[in-house]
Amino acid sequence: MTEKQYKELSVKEFTKAAEVYETDHAGVYNMCKKDYPDVLAELEKEQFTDLLDCGCGTAPMLTLLHEKYPEKHYTGIDLTPRMIEVAKAKNMENVRLVVGDCENLPFDENSFDAVICCQSFHHYPNVQDFFNSVYRVLRPNGRLILRDMTMSTAPVRWFCNNIEMPLAHLMGKGDVRIYGRKDVEKLCNNAGLHMEMFEKRGFCRLHCVARKVK
């Protein structure tokens, strides 16, 4: 599939999902809720003022953060216009919501203390561009907190990427690839980010923290 086709599938999938994304009828998307406590716990370790949520969807994570730290400044970006429309309807103060591509973040250099990305980057066809863009918009010493799907062994990841993914495309899913520790470390290194933590948590979840050291 081409880059354009992947992104068109994702927009189509999440335009439909936007209507139920935060309801009890979200289906498979309910799994995203399991990421929120770990992201909150990670953010509590260090002070931050400006935060960017990449692939923010209808902004459930930003809603939680806004309730806990209403004085801070938040930005959410998502490729799917309907997701951003639903998020904007919440009318949260100090929250900026943007339709855009996480592979080419439309923000100035050194804009954010923290970037979070939950269950999103496996949809990016040019994933190195995402890591490069995160490096550019992070302030020195800023952190990327990443949550996504993973599998422990290379053979299982191969099966998922080469057998399951094409089947998912037939069902209208825009998934591109899942990654292991070495993959993510290489992406970070190429972008200039230092990977401080990579853990497999729970069922097929990766938890990664990378820092812009200069």
N, C-alpha and C positions, 0 to 999 in steps of 0.2 A: 504494500500500500504506500501511497505517497504521503508526504507531510500534510498536504491539504486534505486528503481523505481522512487521515487520522483525526485532524482537528474538526472536520465537519461531523464525523461520527460522535465525537465528544460533545459538541454543541447540541446536536440532536438528542443525544442521550440525556444530557443534563437540563435541557429545556423542559423535557417531560418530568424529570426528577425534581425540578424546582418547586413544583406544586405540592409535593409530599415530603420534601427533604427533612423537615424537622418535626414531622408528625409520627404517630405510631404506625403509620402505613408506609414507612420509608423502605421497607424490605431490606435488601442487602446494604443499603446506605446506613442503616442503623449501626453497623460495625464501626463507623467513623467516630461515634460517641465514645468508644473505648480509648481513643487517643487523647481526649481532652484532659483527663486528670494528669497524665504524664507530662503533657506540654505545660500545663499550669505549674506543676511542681518544678519543672526545669526553669521556667521563667522566674520563679520565686527565688532562685539562687543568686540572681544578680539584679541590680537596679536597671531599669530601662525607662525611656521617655517616649520614644517613637518606635512603633512596631508595624511591620508589614506581614499580612497573611496572604500567601500565594495560593491561588486556587481556593479562595475563601468561600465559594458557594453562596448560600443564603446568609452567611456570616454567623453561624452558631458559635464558633470559637470566639469571634470578636464580641458577641453578645455577652458571653461569660466573662471575658476580660474587662469589658466596659462596666459590667456590674461590680466587679471586684476592685478595679482601678479606674474609676470614672475620670480622674484628672489627667490621665495619660492620653497620647495621641495615637490613633490607629488608622491604618490604611488597608483596605482589602482589594484584591484584584482577581478577576475571574474572566475566562474566555467567553462564558455564556451570558449574553445580555439578560436573559430572564432571571438568572440567579441574582444578578446585581439589582434588578428591579425589585425582587422580593426583599433583598437585604435593605435597600433604601427605604422601603415602606416602614421599617422599624424606627426611622427618624432618631437615630442615636447621635448625640452630640459628640464632637471630637472624633468622629468616624468618617473617613473619606472612602468612597467606594467607586471603583474604576473598572470599566470593561477593558480588558487588555490581555496581552500574551505574556505569560511568565517567562518565556524564552527571550523576551526583549522588554524588560521592565521599564516603563515610561516615567522613571523618576530620576532625580539628580544623584550624582555621586555623593556618597557619605550622608545619606538621608535617614538611615534607620539604625537603631541600637540592636534590634532583633528582627529576624525574618523567620516566620514559621511556615511550614508546608506539610499538610496532613492529607494523605491518601490522594495526592494530586500528581506527583512528578512521574508516576508510571504511565501517565497519559502524554508525556512530552516526547515528540519524535526527535527533537534536537536537544537532548537533555544536558549536554555540555554547555550549550548556550544559556540554559537556566542557571547553572552553577556560576558561570562567568558573570552573568547579570547580577546574581545575588552578591558576589564579591564587590561589584562596582557600587551597589547602592548601600551596602553595609558601611557603617563607620568603623574606624580602626578599633579593634578589640570587640567588635560586634559579633553576634552569634547567629548561625543558622540552626534551627531546630527542625529536624526532619522526621516524619513518621510515614511509613508506607508498608506495603506488603513485601515479604521476602520468603525465601525458602533456604533451609540450612545447607543443602548440598548442591553442587553444580549440576548433577544429573537431573534432580528434581526441577531446578530452575530451567534447565534446557527443555524439559517436558512442558512446563508451563508456558515458556516463551514460544515454543515451536509447534505445540499441539493445541494447548488450551486457548492461547491468544487468537489464532485464526477462527476457532469456533465461537469465541466471544464476539469477534467482528461480525460474524453471520447473525448474531443476536442483537447487533446494533451497539456494541460496546466499543469505545475508542481507546482501550488499553493498548500500550505499545510494548512495554517490557518491565519485568521485575528484576531487581538487582541484589547482588550479594555484597559482603563487606569489601572485598577487593575492588569491585566495580565502583562502589561509592567513594572509597578512598582515592582511587585514581581520578575520579571526577573532581573531587575536592582539591587534590594536589594540582591538577591541571589549571584550576581556577585561581590557585593561590590561597585556598582555605586550608587550615590545619584541622584534620579530623581528630577531635578529642575523645569521642565516645562513639562506639557502635555496638549495640546490643540487640539480640533477638529476644523479644519479650512476648509472652503469651503465645497465641496461635499465629504463627507466620507474620509477626510484626517486627519491623526494624525501628529502632530508636537511635537516632544519630544526632550528634552535636558537633558542629564545625565552627571554627573561629577565623575571623579576618585578623591576622596577627600584626599587620602593618598597613 
